[in-house]
Amino acid sequence: MDIVIEIATTIVAQLQKPTLAFLIGGMMLAALGSKLEVPEPVYKFIVLLLLLKVGLSAGISVREANLVELAVPAALAAAAGIAIILLGRVTLARWRGVSEMDGMATAGLFGAVSASTLAAGMAMLDSEGIPYEGFIGALYPFMDIAALVTAIVLARLSAERKAARTLQGAAGGAATMTVGGGGGPGFDQGFGGDMIKGILVDTVRSPAISALLLGLAIGIFGRPESVYESFYDPLFRGLLSVLMLIMGIEAWQRLSELRKVAHAYVLYGIAAPFAHGLIGFGAGLIAHTLTGFSAGGVVLLSVMAASSSDISGPPTLRAALPEANPSAYVGTSTGLGTPVAILSIPLWIALAGAVIGF
């Protein structure tokens, strides 16, 4: 009972913090019909600065990190991303009224990582004085790329099998499906290694991953401490508050898109961040047991798992799965997944405090 009270108290206290206050404020403005808008170039510039900040911070820390202490959480982050996709495959993608392509695209977006949600989690831990590994930002690409590649490969494989069955039925059972051979109409278009390579290239070239990897590389191989401490770090919280305001407004606006798709997406958008966060929390506990991964690190791994990609994921999925309905996966992610994930951050802080202790 004491643990429940402690968790509830922590959640209430965190809801009053600037990060969540700006998110809720943005949703309230949109609900009241406010015409407040932030120009798209401003939004992109803020996201770029936040990603560079996270990448630089991670790169500076990676220079001094123990490779084993970094490798274990990285492997577990990738495993968590894949587990989220597999969970989505047996739940949402098989839900009556949900096409498997739309379900896998939605699962892919939820398995990938939201830079804004990760930044919000870092800001909350910083405000509470809770320490975490500086290299935590370097775990972002591992979970993000693993989830996107898994979702796209499984979706494309399922589509090819369906097409092959249709072709086989039309031909009276004469057609067969052979990977790389040519039974299904898509197998002769490079399904397999070439497709996976293309997905990896597109994901790495996406704005979010590119900016993050650039910051990471500069942090590792350069000496950016002076510009980091004088520019990026002081601006971090202020820029994040504006980003939360933008995301609150957009989240409310995106809710209308969910009317176009099955109610299953509403349930998934609400429940998935909590289920996925628990997967991340479990992965963090394993890393804590094996390498002494900090409680703050466990919180941020949970936050990454609970989040859904708002930058790198949508364009990657649009390119790789053009058949999927963006109203389904983007609406579910931005309209419900992102605000629920951000609002769930206090839960992971309270849970880590109760289970591990700060």
C-alpha positions as CSV (number, residue, x, y, z in Angstrom):
1,M,0.0,0.0,0.0
2,D,2.9,2.4,0.8
3,I,4.4,1.8,-2.7
4,V,1.0,2.6,-4.3
5,I,0.8,5.8,-2.3
6,E,4.4,6.7,-3.1
7,I,3.8,6.1,-6.9
8,A,0.6,8.2,-6.9
9,T,2.3,11.1,-5.0
10,T,5.2,11.1,-7.5
11,I,2.8,11.1,-10.4
12,V,0.8,14.0,-9.1
13,A,4.0,16.0,-8.3
14,Q,5.4,15.4,-11.8
15,L,2.2,16.6,-13.5
16,Q,3.0,20.0,-12.1
17,K,6.4,20.1,-13.7
18,P,6.9,22.5,-16.7
19,T,7.3,19.7,-19.2
20,L,3.9,18.1,-18.6
21,A,2.3,21.5,-17.9
22,F,3.1,22.8,-21.3
23,L,1.9,19.6,-23.0
24,I,-1.4,19.7,-21.1
25,G,-1.6,23.5,-21.8
26,G,-1.3,22.9,-25.5
27,M,-4.0,20.3,-25.5
28,M,-6.3,22.6,-23.6
29,L,-5.7,25.5,-26.1
30,A,-6.5,23.3,-29.0
31,A,-9.6,21.9,-27.3
32,L,-10.8,25.5,-26.7
33,G,-10.4,26.3,-30.4
34,S,-7.4,28.6,-30.0
35,K,-5.7,29.7,-33.3
36,L,-2.3,29.7,-31.8
37,E,0.2,28.2,-34.2
38,V,4.0,27.7,-34.2
39,P,5.5,27.8,-37.7
40,E,6.7,24.5,-39.1
41,P,10.3,25.8,-39.6
42,V,10.5,26.8,-35.9
43,Y,9.3,23.3,-34.9
44,K,11.9,21.7,-37.1
45,F,14.7,24.0,-35.8
46,I,13.8,23.2,-32.2
47,V,13.8,19.5,-32.8
48,L,17.2,19.7,-34.6
49,L,18.7,21.6,-31.6
50,L,17.3,19.1,-29.1
51,L,18.6,16.1,-31.1
52,L,22.0,17.6,-31.4
53,K,22.0,18.3,-27.7
54,V,21.1,14.7,-26.9
55,G,23.7,13.4,-29.4
56,L,26.5,15.6,-28.2
57,S,25.8,14.7,-24.6
58,A,25.8,11.0,-25.4
59,G,28.9,11.2,-27.5
60,I,30.9,13.1,-24.8
61,S,29.9,10.4,-22.3
62,V,30.6,7.5,-24.7
63,R,34.3,8.6,-24.9
64,E,34.7,7.7,-21.2
65,A,32.1,4.8,-21.0
66,N,33.0,1.2,-20.4
67,L,32.2,-0.7,-23.6
68,V,30.5,-3.5,-21.7
69,E,28.3,-1.1,-19.7
70,L,27.3,0.5,-23.0
71,A,26.9,-2.7,-25.0
72,V,24.5,-4.5,-22.7
73,P,21.9,-1.7,-22.5
74,A,22.3,-1.2,-26.3
75,A,21.5,-4.9,-27.0
76,L,18.6,-4.8,-24.6
77,A,17.2,-1.6,-26.2
78,A,17.3,-3.3,-29.6
79,A,15.7,-6.4,-28.1
80,A,12.9,-4.3,-26.5
81,G,12.2,-2.6,-29.9
82,I,11.8,-6.0,-31.6
83,A,9.7,-7.3,-28.7
84,I,7.3,-4.4,-29.1
85,I,6.8,-5.2,-32.8
86,L,6.2,-8.9,-32.1
87,L,3.6,-7.9,-29.5
88,G,1.9,-5.6,-31.9
89,R,1.9,-8.4,-34.5
90,V,-0.1,-10.7,-32.3
91,T,-2.4,-8.1,-30.9
92,L,-3.3,-5.0,-33.0
93,A,-2.3,-6.5,-36.4
94,R,-4.7,-9.5,-35.8
95,W,-7.6,-7.4,-34.4
96,R,-10.9,-7.7,-36.3
97,G,-11.4,-4.7,-38.5
98,V,-7.7,-3.8,-38.6
99,S,-5.7,-4.6,-41.8
100,E,-2.4,-6.3,-41.0
101,M,-0.5,-3.7,-43.0
102,D,-2.0,-0.9,-41.0
103,G,-1.5,-2.8,-37.7
104,M,2.2,-3.5,-38.4
105,A,2.8,0.1,-39.5
106,T,1.3,1.3,-36.2
107,A,3.3,-1.2,-34.2
108,G,6.4,0.0,-36.0
109,L,5.8,3.6,-35.1
110,F,5.2,2.6,-31.4
111,G,8.3,0.5,-31.4
112,A,10.5,3.3,-32.7
113,V,11.6,6.1,-30.4
114,S,10.3,9.7,-29.9
115,A,13.1,12.2,-29.5
116,S,10.8,14.7,-27.8
117,T,9.5,12.1,-25.2
118,L,13.1,11.1,-24.4
119,A,14.1,14.7,-24.0
120,A,11.1,15.2,-21.7
121,G,12.2,12.2,-19.6
122,M,15.7,13.6,-19.3
123,A,14.4,17.0,-18.3
124,M,12.2,15.5,-15.5
125,L,15.1,13.4,-14.1
126,D,17.3,16.5,-14.2
127,S,14.7,18.6,-12.3
128,E,14.6,15.9,-9.7
129,G,18.4,15.6,-9.5
130,I,18.1,11.9,-10.5
131,P,21.4,10.7,-12.2
132,Y,21.5,8.6,-15.3
133,E,24.1,7.4,-17.8
134,G,25.3,10.2,-20.1
135,F,25.4,7.7,-23.0
136,I,21.7,7.0,-22.8
137,G,21.0,9.0,-25.9
138,A,23.3,6.6,-27.8
139,L,20.7,3.8,-27.2
140,Y,18.1,5.7,-29.2
141,P,19.2,4.4,-32.7
142,F,19.4,0.8,-31.5
143,M,15.8,0.6,-30.4
144,D,14.6,2.9,-33.2
145,I,16.2,1.1,-36.1
146,A,15.6,-2.4,-34.7
147,A,11.9,-1.7,-34.4
148,L,11.4,-0.1,-37.8
149,V,13.3,-2.8,-39.7
150,T,11.4,-5.6,-37.9
151,A,8.0,-4.0,-38.5
152,I,8.7,-3.3,-42.2
153,V,10.2,-6.7,-42.9
154,L,7.3,-8.5,-41.3
155,A,4.7,-6.4,-43.0
156,R,6.3,-6.8,-46.4
157,L,6.8,-10.6,-45.8
158,S,3.1,-10.9,-44.9
159,A,2.0,-8.9,-48.0
160,E,4.2,-11.1,-50.2
161,R,2.8,-14.3,-48.8
162,K,-0.8,-13.0,-49.2
163,A,-0.1,-12.0,-52.8
164,A,1.5,-15.4,-53.4
165,R,-1.6,-17.2,-52.0
166,T,-3.9,-15.1,-54.2
167,L,-1.8,-15.9,-57.3
168,Q,-1.7,-19.5,-56.4
169,G,-5.4,-19.6,-56.0
170,A,-5.9,-17.9,-59.3
171,A,-3.6,-20.3,-61.1
172,G,-5.4,-23.3,-59.7
173,G,-2.5,-24.2,-57.3
174,A,0.2,-24.2,-59.9
175,A,2.1,-21.2,-58.5
176,T,4.6,-21.5,-55.6
177,M,6.3,-18.9,-53.5
178,T,10.0,-18.9,-53.3
179,V,12.0,-16.1,-51.7
180,G,14.3,-14.6,-54.3
181,G,12.8,-16.9,-56.9
182,G,9.6,-15.3,-58.1
183,G,6.4,-16.9,-56.9
184,G,4.9,-13.7,-55.4
185,P,4.9,-10.5,-57.4
186,G,7.2,-8.8,-55.0
187,F,9.9,-11.4,-54.6
188,D,11.5,-10.5,-57.8
189,Q,11.9,-6.9,-56.7
190,G,14.7,-7.5,-54.3
191,F,12.9,-8.8,-51.2
192,G,15.4,-9.9,-48.6
193,G,18.8,-8.4,-48.1
194,D,18.5,-5.5,-50.5
195,M,15.2,-4.5,-49.0
196,I,16.6,-4.5,-45.5
197,K,19.6,-2.6,-46.6
198,G,17.3,0.0,-48.2
199,I,15.3,0.3,-44.9
200,L,18.5,0.8,-42.9
201,V,19.8,3.5,-45.3
202,D,16.5,5.4,-45.3
203,T,16.2,5.2,-41.5
204,V,19.8,6.4,-41.0
205,R,19.2,9.2,-43.5
206,S,16.0,10.4,-41.8
207,P,16.3,13.8,-40.1
208,A,16.0,12.6,-36.6
209,I,18.6,9.8,-36.8
210,S,20.9,11.9,-39.0
211,A,21.0,14.8,-36.4
212,L,21.4,12.4,-33.5
213,L,24.2,10.5,-35.1
214,L,25.9,13.7,-36.1
215,G,25.9,14.9,-32.5
216,L,27.0,11.5,-31.3
217,A,30.0,11.5,-33.8
218,I,31.0,15.1,-32.9
219,G,30.8,14.3,-29.2
220,I,33.0,11.2,-29.6
221,F,35.6,12.4,-32.0
222,G,35.5,16.2,-31.4
223,R,35.8,18.3,-28.3
224,P,32.5,20.2,-28.3
225,E,32.3,20.8,-24.6
226,S,32.6,24.6,-24.8
227,V,29.7,25.0,-27.3
228,Y,27.7,22.3,-25.6
229,E,27.9,24.0,-22.2
230,S,27.4,27.6,-23.4
231,F,24.7,27.0,-26.0
232,Y,23.0,23.6,-26.2
233,D,22.6,22.8,-22.5
234,P,21.3,26.2,-21.3
235,L,18.7,26.3,-24.1
236,F,17.5,22.7,-23.6
237,R,14.6,23.2,-21.1
238,G,13.3,26.3,-22.7
239,L,13.2,24.8,-26.2
240,L,11.6,21.6,-24.8
241,S,8.8,23.6,-23.2
242,V,7.9,25.1,-26.6
243,L,8.1,21.7,-28.2
244,M,5.7,20.3,-25.6
245,L,3.3,23.1,-26.3
246,I,3.4,22.3,-30.0
247,M,2.9,18.6,-29.4
248,G,0.0,19.2,-27.1
249,I,-1.8,21.3,-29.8
250,E,-1.0,18.7,-32.6
251,A,-2.0,15.8,-30.4
252,W,-5.5,17.2,-29.9
253,Q,-5.8,18.0,-33.6
254,R,-4.7,14.5,-34.6
255,L,-7.5,12.9,-32.4
256,S,-10.0,13.7,-35.2
257,E,-8.1,11.5,-37.6
258,L,-8.8,8.5,-35.4
259,R,-12.5,8.7,-36.3
260,K,-11.5,7.4,-39.7
261,V,-10.2,4.1,-38.4
262,A,-11.2,1.3,-36.1
263,H,-11.7,1.9,-32.4
264,A,-9.0,-0.7,-31.9
265,Y,-6.5,2.0,-32.6
266,V,-7.9,4.1,-29.7
267,L,-7.5,1.3,-27.3
268,Y,-4.0,0.5,-28.6
269,G,-2.9,4.1,-28.4
270,I,-3.9,4.3,-24.7
271,A,-2.7,0.9,-23.6
272,A,0.5,0.4,-25.7
273,P,2.7,3.0,-24.0
274,F,2.1,1.3,-20.6
275,A,2.7,-2.2,-21.9
276,H,5.7,-1.1,-23.9
277,G,7.1,0.9,-21.0
278,L,7.0,-2.3,-18.9
279,I,9.0,-4.1,-21.6
280,G,11.6,-1.3,-21.4
281,F,11.5,-1.4,-17.6
282,G,12.2,-5.1,-17.6
283,A,15.1,-4.6,-20.0
284,G,16.4,-1.9,-17.8
285,L,16.2,-4.2,-14.7
286,I,18.2,-6.8,-16.6
287,A,20.9,-4.2,-17.4
288,H,20.8,-3.0,-13.8
289,T,21.5,-6.6,-12.6
290,L,24.2,-7.3,-15.1
291,T,26.1,-4.0,-15.3
292,G,24.8,-1.8,-12.5
293,F,22.7,0.3,-14.9
294,S,21.3,3.2,-12.9
295,A,17.7,3.6,-11.8
296,G,17.6,6.8,-13.9
297,G,18.8,4.8,-16.9
298,V,16.0,2.3,-16.3
299,V,13.5,5.1,-16.3
300,L,14.8,6.5,-19.6
301,L,14.8,3.0,-21.2
302,S,11.2,2.7,-20.1
303,V,10.4,6.1,-21.6
304,M,12.0,5.2,-24.9
305,A,10.0,1.9,-25.1
306,A,6.8,3.7,-24.1
307,S,7.3,6.4,-26.7
308,S,6.3,6.3,-30.4
309,S,8.3,7.9,-33.1
310,D,7.2,11.4,-34.2
311,I,10.1,12.3,-36.5
312,S,12.0,9.4,-38.0
313,G,9.3,6.9,-38.1
314,P,6.5,8.4,-40.2
315,P,8.5,9.2,-43.4
316,T,10.3,5.9,-43.2
317,L,7.0,4.0,-43.0
318,R,5.4,6.1,-45.7
319,A,8.3,5.2,-48.0
320,A,8.5,1.5,-47.1
321,L,4.8,0.7,-46.6
322,P,2.9,3.0,-49.0
323,E,-0.2,0.7,-48.7
324,A,-0.6,1.5,-45.0
325,N,-3.0,4.2,-43.9
326,P,-1.2,7.2,-42.3
327,S,-4.4,8.2,-40.5
328,A,-4.2,5.0,-38.6
329,Y,-0.5,4.9,-37.6
330,V,0.2,8.7,-37.4
331,G,-3.1,9.5,-35.8
332,T,-2.8,6.8,-33.2
333,S,0.8,7.8,-32.4
334,T,0.6,11.6,-32.3
335,G,-3.0,11.8,-31.2
336,L,-2.8,9.3,-28.3
337,G,0.5,7.5,-28.1
338,T,2.8,10.5,-27.6
339,P,0.7,12.4,-24.9
340,V,0.1,9.1,-23.0
341,A,3.8,8.2,-23.2
342,I,4.8,11.6,-21.8
343,L,2.2,11.6,-19.1
344,S,3.4,8.1,-18.1
345,I,6.9,9.3,-17.4
346,P,6.1,10.0,-13.7
347,L,4.9,6.4,-13.4
348,W,8.3,5.0,-14.5
349,I,10.1,7.4,-12.1
350,A,8.0,6.3,-9.2
351,L,8.3,2.6,-10.2
352,A,12.1,2.8,-10.5
353,G,12.3,4.5,-7.1
354,A,10.1,1.9,-5.5
355,V,11.8,-1.1,-7.0
356,I,15.5,0.0,-7.3
357,G,15.7,3.3,-5.3
358,F,17.5,6.5,-6.2
